Amino acid sequence: MKTILKQIVEELLIGDAFTQYNLGDVDWKGLERAVIEEGYNKNSNIDLIKEAVIDLFDSVGYEEFGVEEIESYNQD
């Protein structure tokens, strides 16, 4: 499950051209528990797991899972 979560988080956050994130201290176990509490596991459809991660990041924030925003670039 950790591999799936890493792939999803990297896709969601690393793909942001204007912000950089530190994923070195991510609480992967905590994120995994939260996704499981949402009703998904490693055998679930990856798109459903991704939706759960997005919902969690929107509701409690990615910072809650140890993701740090380290630098933002202004679009101007």
Residue pairs with C-beta under 8 A, 6 or more apart in sequence:
1 32
1 35
1 41
1 42
2 28
2 32
4 42
4 46
4 49
5 28
5 31
5 32
5 35
5 49
5 53
6 23
6 28
7 46
8 46
8 49
8 50
8 53
9 23
9 26
9 31
9 53
9 67
10 23
11 50
12 50
12 53
12 54
12 57
13 19
13 21
13 23
13 62
13 67
14 21
14 23
17 73
18 72
18 73
18 74
18 75
19 69
19 71
19 72
19 73
20 69
20 70
20 71
20 72
21 62
21 67
21 68
21 69
21 70
22 67
22 68
22 69
22 70
23 67
25 66
25 68
26 65
26 66
26 67
27 65
27 66
30 65
30 66
31 53
31 56
31 65
34 52
34 56
34 60
34 65
35 41
35 49
35 52
35 53
35 56
38 52
38 55
38 56
39 52
40 48
40 49
40 52
56 65
57 65
63 69
